[in-house]
């Protein structure tokens, strides 16, 4: 029989990094995940429109960031 500790420690080994670490390394990814979670909830039309606007703004920001990193 497997102990609870080994099950928990095994799960911890495969779980994603802590949110603080992910925020420092990939803040855009964390924001996209949050927006997606919010879109899955009940929202007014205005709230949904604002989230879509924010997502579009994030994509533009990411594209600019990628372009600036690839140019010499």
C-alpha positions, -999 to 999 in steps of 0.1 A, spaced: 0 0 0 13 34 -9 16 60 19 -1 93 16 32 111 18 47 93 -13 16 101 -33 17 137 -23 54 140 -28 51 124 -63 24 148 -72 45 177 -61 73 166 -83 52 168 -114 31 199 -105 38 232 -123 62 256 -107 48 280 -81 28 309 -93 54 335 -81 81 318 -102 59 316 -132 49 353 -128 86 363 -128 95 342 -158 63 344 -179 39 370 -167 20 371 -200 13 334 -198 -1 337 -163 -23 366 -174 -36 346 -204 -45 317 -182 -63 340 -158 -83 356 -187 -92 321 -200 -105 311 -166 -125 343 -163 -140 337 -198 -152 303 -186 -174 320 -159 -207 338 -162 -200 374 -174 -219 403 -187 -214 412 -223 -194 442 -213 -171 421 -190 -166 396 -218 -158 424 -243 -133 439 -219 -116 405 -214 -113 400 -252 -99 435 -255 -73 427 -229 -64 395 -246 -59 413 -279 -37 439 -262 -16 411 -246 -11 395 -281 1 428 -295 25 433 -266 38 397 -271 43 402 -308 62 435 -302 83 417 -276 91 388 -299 101 412 -327 124 432 -305 141 401 -293 147 387 -328 161 419 -343 198 427 -339 
